[in-house]
Amino acid sequence: MKNRKYHAAAALLAAFLMFSASALPCAAADTTAAETTSAAETTETTASAAETEAADDDAAPAAGEGETALEGPDEDGIFTSANYRYTVLTNSDNADEKVVQVETYIGSDTDVVIPSEIDGLPVCLLGDRAFASAHNLKTVTIPKTVTGLGTYAFAACDVLTEFRVESGNTFCESRDGVLYSADGLTLLRYPLGKSPVDLEIEEGVTGIDNVAFANCPTLKSIKLPESVEYIGASAFASCFKLETINLPHNLTAIEPFTFNSCTALTSIIIPANVREIGSGAFAGTGLTGVTLPDSCITIGEQAFAATKLKEVTIPSSVSDIGYTAFGWNIVGDELVMDPDFVIRGYAGSAAETYAHDEENGSGFTFVELEAPSQPATNPPAADTTGSKTGAGRIIGIIGCCAALAGLAGFAVISGISKKKSGSSDAADASEPDEAASDAASSDEKEQDE
């Protein structure tokens, strides 16, 4: 049976991480990365308009005097010009307004100045893999026309030391080679080639963007200012040497996969205001203990899977615990329940429901805590919607980053079989996923049940 778990997980990840396009045209755009929309979504929205126009001019940008005539797009609607492969996006409100989204840089230069125009059209967006795995890239200059940045646009650029931004860009700016939003409030991307070890982010920064430090091989500690209110999905994923980080008190959520596969991270203090811990947030880390705040309401799927935790105390405030959030480890190619894992919580709570959820393979020791003097109303049982049918259970979200990026360097623990400890037969066993690079391309294939 082909594995559907990985693909469901990839779809879940896409919902959290994908972003890139802003309103068209470029000159009218005034957004940050958090406000941009998926380029794929934008293309889909304008597809009918583009197809109509294609009947007249094959949807290709017209070549002006002195310009190289453009060959038609390939079957995926992607044009090629010099070192760039790109798509043309059309304003759904004005078919005459077209802009370029760079999909892939196919050159090998060490210092790249992204053009403000390609084939006569303004370059407004850098797609999700625009410069991904550009292993020769050391510096990149972003033109003032760019108003959106894809999630993995500069992923695995391991020797990139400096972002440069053309004067007049209203979307982003460079500070000491680090890419920030134009207002300086959000750290968008940190160049991996700077090889940071111990970092301190300056006061006043309020956000750390999605995948901002992901897969940084040298980072050991980072101090965040109390001004930080948001840390994006996968912001520190696969930072294998990360040992120390403080989470500011203003955080209300720990986004999905934030610290996924940070194997050297053995302890962390979760702020008292955090209400939600996202899927896979601490999966694959070295955590040996964690204290959940009384503010916490939701704990996502595999949030603490494959850690070194032996027990957890879950406060009565928690009403939703995702599938395999606690007490499941990776053994070989299987996700295995730890029979010795202990869950402490209150009678009738989501914690007790999760501990005794045998339908989903959980049969943990549950230690009932003495009810508080003024007990809160019992929260609803843990929501395991979507986890009741074995073949459809999502267990492949631990290796989050490689799934979509298809890039080497990210930990991949996805599509594994599930087995309850002590059982000779794997429950809902499925074939292991193929390599990440192949998995991304097969994501759209229909899977046999």
N, C-alpha and C positions, 0 to 999 in steps of 0.2 A: 504494500500500500504506500503510495507516494505520500510524502509528508505535507499536510496542509497547515501544520502548526507554524512553521517558519513564515509562510506567506501571510497568515493572519497577523503575525507579529510585525512583519514588514509594513503591512497596511496601518497597524496601530502606530508604529514609529513615524510613518509618513505624516499621519494626522498631526503629530506633535512638532515635527521638525521642518517640514517643507515650507519654504517661503521664498518669494523673490520678486514678484512684479508689482509695480505701483501703477497708478492711473497714468494714462497716456494723454498727450505726448510727454517727453522728458521735461520740457520747460515748465509744464504745469504740475509736475510731481513734486510733492513736499512731504515725504514720508521717511520713517525710520525703518530699520530692518524688521522690527516687530510688527509694523503696519503693512508690510508688503505682502502680496498674495502669490500663490504658486504660479510660476511661469507656465507650468503645464496646464493649470486651471485656466489661465488667461488665454492660452492658445486654444484650448477647448471651447472657451466662451466665444471666441472670435472665429472659430473654424468655418462656420457657415458663410460668414462674410468673405473670408479668404477664398473659399471654394467658388463663390459667386464671381468674385473678381478674377479668379484664375481662368475662368472661361474666356475673359477678354485679354489678359496680359500674362497669363501663366504665373501670376502672383510674384513675379520676379521684379526686384527694383530696377528701374530704368537706368541705363548707363548714360551718364552725361558725357559731354565732349571731353576727350582726354582720358576717360575712364575705361577700364576693361569691361567688356560686355560680360554679363553674368550668365553662366549656364543655369538651366533650370534646377530646382531643388531635387534632392534625392527622394526616395519613397517616404522618408520620414519628415519631409518638409524642411530639410536642413541644407543650407547653402554653404559653399566653401569659397573663401577668398583669402589668398595668401596663407597666413598661419592660423586662420580662424575658421571654425565651423559655427554657423549661427542660424537662428530662426528669425523670422520677421513677424512681429506682433502688430496687430491692427487695433486701433481704437474702436471699440464697439459702437461709439457714438459718432464717429467720423472716420469713414473708411479711407479717407485720404491721408490720415495721420498714421504713419508707420514708424516703428523703431526696431532696433536690433537687440536681440538677446544673445550674447556669446554663450555657446554651448560647450565648446571645447577649443582649447589652445593646442595646436598641433606642432608648434615650433619647439626649438630646443635652446633658445637664447637664455643667457643668465640674467640679463637686465632687459625687462620688457616694459615698453610704454604702450599701454592699450590705446588704440586710436579712438578719437571722439566720433569718427564716422567710419562706416564700412560700406563700400559701394553706394555712397551717397545718402545713407540713412544714419541717423544718430544712434550711438551705442548707449543704451540706457540701463541695461541689465546684464549682470554676470550670473549665468545659470548655476545650477546646483553642483556641477562638476567642471566649471569653466577652466580652472587651472589645477584641478586635482591631480596629484601625483606628478606634478611638473618638477622632477627631481633636480633639474639644473637651475631652476629659478632662484635667484638671489635677491633681486629687487623688482618691484612692480609698481608702475605709476598708473593710478586710476584717473581717468579724465573727469572733467567737471560735469559731463553729461550723464554720468552714472548715478542712478537713483535707487538701485536695488542690488542686493547681494545674496546669492544662493547659499544654502546651508553649508555645502561642502565645496564651495568655490575654490578654496585654497587648502583643502585637506591633503595631508601627506606631502606638503611642500617642505621637505625636511631641511633644506638649506636656505630657505627664505629668511632673510635678515631684516628686510625693511619694506614697509608699505610707504608709498609716496602718493600724495593726492594733489591733483592740479588745483590751483587757486580758483575759487569761485564755486567749488562743489558744495551743494547744499545738503548732501546726504551724509558725507563722512569727511574725516580729517585725520591727519597723521601726527602723532606725538612721539617723538623719539623712535620713529619707525613702527609704532604700534597703531593699529587702525581703531579709531573711535568714531562714534556718531558725530555729526557736525556740531552738535551742541556740547560735545565732550562728556555727556552723561553716561553713555554706554560704551564699554570696551567691546568692540566687535570681534577682532581677531588679533591674536598675539603671534608674531612670526616665530615659528619653531626654531629657525636657524640662529636666533639670538641665544639659544641654549640657556634659558633661565634656570637657576637653582633655588635661590631664595628671593622671593618677590614681595613687594609691598605696593598695593594699589593705592593711588593717591585719594585723599579725602575729597568728597564731592561726587565721585562716580556712583551712580545709582543702579547700574545694571551690568551684568556680565552676560554677553550674548550666547546663543546656542553655539556649541562646539568651539568656544573662544580659545580654549587651551587644549582641546582634545588631542590625544596621542602625543603629548609633549614628553619626550623621553628623558628629560633632565630635571624637570620641576620636582623639588623635594618639599618645599614649604611655600605658602602664600598667605599673606595677611590682607584681609579685606577690610575696608573702612566701614564704620557703622552706617554710613550713608547708603550702602548697597541694600536695595529692596528686592532685587530680582536676580536670580542666577538661572540661565537658560538650560534647556535640555542638552545633555551630553557635554556640558561646558568643560568638565574635567575628565571625561571618559577616557579610559586607557592611559592615564598618567601613572604609569606603573611604579614610579619612584615617589609619588606624592605621599608624604607621611603626616603633614600637619597643615590644617586649614581651619580658620575660624569662620563660623557662620553668623553674620550680623543679626541682631535682635529684630530688625525690621522685616526679615523674611517671613512670609506666610505660607510658602510652599517650597518643597524641594522637587524640582521638575524631573520628569522621567530620565533615567540613565545618567543623571548628573555626575555621579562618581563611579559609574559602572566600570568594573575591572581595574579599579585602583587597588592593586594587590598589597601595596605597602601601607595602606590606610587602615590602622588597627583601632583607632578610637575617634570619636567625633561627638561634639555637643550639639544637639538639635535645639534650636531656640524655642522659647516658650510660646511664641506666636504661630508656630507652624501648624497649619491645619491639614495639610495634604502632603503625603510622600508618594511620589510618582512611581510608575512601573519601572522596575529594574534600577531604581535610583542608587542603591548600594550593593547590587548584585555583583558577586565576584570580587568583593573587597576583602580585606583582611580583618574586618571588625570582629573583636572578641567580646564586645559588650556594647549596649546602646540603651539609653533611657528615652522613652517616648514621652513627650510633654502631654499634659492634660488637655491641651488645645487640639490635639490631633484627632481628626475625624475619619480620614480616608488613607488607607495604605494600599498601594497599587500592587499588581501582579509581580511576583518575583522581586519585590522591593529589597528584600534581604536574603535572597536565595544564594546558595553557594558561598556563604561567609563562614566565619569560625564561631559564630554564635552557638551557644549550647542551650540558652533559655532566653525568654523575653517576657517582660511584664507589660501587658496591654491595658491602658487606662480605659475607664468606662466611657469616655468621650468617643472612642473609636466605634464607628457604626458600619464600616465597610472595609473588609480585608480581602485583597485579591488572591487569586489562585496561586498556590505555592509561594506566598509572600515570605514565610518563615519555615525553617526546619527541613529544607530540601537542599541536597548537595549534589555535586557532579561526581560520578564515579564512572570512569571510562567514558562511554558515550551515552550514559543514562543519567536521568535526573532521579535521585533516590531519596526517599523519605528517611530522615534520621530518627530511628525508633526511640532514642534517648532524649530527644529534644523536649523541653518543658515549656509550657505556656502557662503563665500566671494571669488570672483575670477574675472578673466577677460573674457570678451565676447569671445565666440568661443573656449574657453579653455576646457581642460579635466574636470576642476572643474564644468563648466556650464553643460557639458554633463552628469556628474555624478548626479548633483542636479536634473536634469529633466529627468532622466532615468526611466520613468514610466513603461516601459516594465518590468523592474526588481523591480518594487514596490517603487521606489524612487520618491518623489515629494517634495523636500525640497525648502525652501525659498532661492533664489539666489540673492545676492547683488553684483551688478557689480562694480568692482573697476575701477578707472580712469586709462587708459592705461599709461604706463611709457613713458617718453619722447623719449626713443629709444626702442620701443617694440620689443621683440624677435618674430621670426616667430611663428605663432600660432601652438602649438603642436597638434598632432593628437588627435582625440577623445579618451575618455577613453575606454580601451579594456575590453569588457565584454564577450569575447569569452568563451564559456562553461557555460554561465549564462543565455542563452536565453531560454532554455527549462526548465520549472519549476521543473520537477522531478529530473533533473540533477544538479541543482544549489548547490554549495558547501556552506553550512552554518554551518557545524559542526566542524569548526577548532578552536573554542575558547578553548575548553577543550582538548588541544593538547596532553598532556603528558600521561594521563591515557590510551588513545586510543591504543597506541602500547605497553606500558609497562604493562598494565593491573594491575596496582598497586594502592593500597589505598593511599590517601594523596594528589593526584593531583586533582585540580578542574576539574569537568566534566560539560561542557555546550555544549554538542554536539548532533547532530541529532534532534535539536529542529525544531518545525514548524515555518514558516515565516508568519507574518501577517502585512499588512499595517495598521497603526494606523487609527482608525475610521471605519474600515471595520468589518462587523459582521462575515465574513467568512475568515478563514485563507487561504492565497494564497499558493498554492503548499503544503498544509498540509501533514504531514506524521507522522507515528507512532514514538514516542520518542524512542531513542536508549535504549537498555537494559543496565544493569550495565557494567562498563568498563571491568570487568574481563570476562564477557561473550562476549562483543563486539569484543574483540581481536580475540577470537576463531572463531567468525562468519564472520570475515572480508573476507574470501575467498568464502563465499556462494553467489550464484547468487541471486540478488534481483529482485523481481517482479516490473515491471514498472507500 
